[in-house]
């Protein structure tokens, strides 16, 4: 079994923002496999189940805000008896990577990301795989907290929007590699994207 959680914020106002790229990748994977999401109110998640190359896969996005991601991820992983070091993958935006770049890691710091900070605290570990998806840095602004917050919560620029489907499709391939390959081999491929 594999559990893939795409981070993002709920609500139509956040649907097409940079901060929701993790959720967009998970939704794209569900669309590709014609899997439908069902809301689980108790866990504050929406879930879609499918079989991917003979592996049971649960795709999820959270129905809570990014800053509160941890408890939902912890409860979801526990409900599925998922081994967080082997069977959980968190897909998350990363402003330190240029738009469309990917980084797969087996562990790491939160890098200033509030969703990852919440997950680290709830799981009491930094040892779980995460797929970081580049959304780029704010342009023409000093690298300050306020400018970064505005950037991640803003919609994609027209030129980014034009390339977004290509990024989502690379994300789909990255998920496939994580499911089908040993982590080190998947990292060797994905980290060149």
C-alpha positions in Angstrom: 0.0 0.0 0.0 1.1 3.6 -0.7 -0.4 6.8 0.6 0.2 10.0 -1.3 -0.9 13.2 0.3 -1.0 16.5 -1.7 -0.8 19.6 0.5 -2.9 22.6 -0.2 -5.6 24.8 1.2 -9.3 24.1 0.9 -11.7 26.5 -0.8 -12.2 27.8 -4.3 -10.1 30.9 -3.6 -7.0 28.8 -3.2 -7.7 26.2 -5.8 -5.3 27.5 -8.5 -2.7 29.0 -6.3 1.0 28.0 -6.1 0.5 26.8 -2.5 -1.9 24.1 -3.9 0.5 22.5 -6.4 0.7 19.4 -4.2 -3.0 19.0 -4.2 -3.1 19.7 -8.0 -0.6 16.9 -8.7 -2.7 14.4 -6.6 -5.9 15.5 -8.3 -4.2 15.1 -11.7 -3.1 11.5 -10.8 -6.7 10.7 -9.8 -8.1 12.1 -13.1 -5.5 10.1 -15.0 -6.6 6.9 -13.3 -10.3 7.9 -13.3 -10.5 7.6 -9.5 -13.0 9.7 -7.6 -12.4 11.5 -4.4 -14.7 10.9 -1.4 -14.7 13.2 1.6 -13.9 11.7 5.0 -15.1 14.3 7.5 -13.7 12.5 10.6 -10.2 12.6 9.1 -10.6 16.0 7.4 -9.4 14.5 4.0 -10.7 13.6 0.6 -9.5 10.1 -0.5 -9.4 8.3 -3.8 -8.4 4.6 -4.1 -6.8 2.9 -7.1 -4.5 0.1 -8.1 -1.3 1.3 -9.8 0.9 -1.4 -11.3 -0.5 -4.0 -8.8 0.0 -1.7 -5.8 -2.9 -0.4 -3.8 -2.6 3.4 -3.8 -4.5 5.9 -1.7 -4.5 9.5 -3.0 -5.4 12.2 -0.5 -5.8 15.9 -0.1 -6.6 17.7 3.1 -9.8 19.5 4.0 -8.0 21.7 6.5 -5.6 24.6 6.1 -2.0 24.1 5.4 -0.9 25.2 8.9 -3.0 22.4 10.4 -1.9 19.6 8.0 0.0 17.6 10.6 -2.8 16.2 12.7 -4.8 15.1 9.6 -1.8 13.4 8.0 -1.0 11.6 11.3 -4.6 10.4 11.8 -4.9 9.3 8.1 -1.6 7.4 8.2 -2.6 5.7 11.5 -6.0 4.8 10.1 -4.3 3.0 7.2 -1.5 1.5 9.4 0.9 3.2 6.9 4.6 3.0 7.6 5.5 6.7 7.3 9.1 6.0 6.2 8.1 3.6 3.4 4.5 4.1 2.5 3.8 7.8 2.9 4.6 10.5 0.4 3.8 14.2 1.0 3.7 16.4 -2.1 4.3 20.0 -1.4 5.2 23.3 -3.0 8.7 24.8 -2.6 9.5 28.4 -3.3 13.3 27.6 -3.2 13.0 25.6 -6.4 12.3 27.2 -9.8 8.9 26.7 -11.3 8.4 23.1 -12.4 11.5 21.6 -10.7 11.2 18.5 -8.5 13.1 17.2 -5.5 12.3 13.8 -3.9 13.8 13.3 -0.4 13.5 10.6 2.2 13.6 13.1 5.0 14.5 16.7 5.8 13.7 19.9 7.5 10.6 21.9 6.9 12.5 24.5 5.0 10.2 27.2 6.4 7.1 25.5 5.0 4.2 25.7 7.5 2.6 22.5 6.2 5.7 20.5 6.7 6.4 22.1 10.1 2.9 20.9 11.2 3.5 17.4 9.9 6.9 17.2 11.6 5.3 18.2 14.9 2.4 15.7 14.5 4.5 12.8 13.4 7.3 13.7 15.7 9.9 13.0 13.0 11.4 14.4 9.8 11.9 10.9 8.4 9.2 10.5 5.8 9.4 10.9 2.0 8.4 14.2 0.5 8.2 15.4 -3.1 8.9 19.1 -3.3 7.6 20.9 -6.4 9.1 24.2 -7.4 6.9 27.3 -7.6 9.7 29.8 -7.9 10.5 32.8 -5.8 8.7 36.1 -5.8 9.9 38.3 -8.6 10.9 42.0 -8.0 10.4 41.8 -4.3 12.9 41.5 -1.4 12.9 38.0 0.1 10.7 38.8 3.1 8.0 36.7 4.9 5.1 39.0 3.7 6.3 38.9 0.1 6.7 35.1 0.2 3.3 34.6 1.7 1.7 36.8 -0.9 3.6 34.8 -3.6 2.6 31.3 -2.5 -1.1 32.3 -2.2 -1.2 34.0 -5.6 -2.4 32.4 -8.8 0.1 31.2 -11.4 1.4 33.7 -13.9 0.1 33.3 -17.5 3.4 31.8 -18.6 3.4 29.4 -15.7 -0.3 28.5 -16.4 0.7 27.6 -19.9 3.3 25.1 -18.6 1.2 23.8 -15.7 -0.1 20.7 -17.3 3.4 19.6 -18.2 4.4 20.1 -14.5 1.4 18.0 -13.4 2.3 15.3 -15.9 5.9 15.2 -14.6 4.4 15.0 -11.1 2.3 12.0 -12.2 5.5 10.3 -13.5 7.3 11.2 -10.3 4.5 9.5 -8.3 4.8 6.4 -10.5 8.5 6.2 -10.0 8.1 6.5 -6.2 5.6 3.7 -6.2 7.5 1.4 -8.6 11.2 2.0 -7.9 13.4 1.9 -4.8 13.6 5.4 -3.3 17.2 6.0 -4.3 16.6 5.1 -8.0 13.4 7.2 -8.0 15.4 10.1 -6.6 18.1 9.8 -9.2 15.5 10.3 -12.0 13.1 12.7 -10.4 15.7 15.1 -9.1 16.8 15.8 -12.7 13.4 17.2 -13.6 
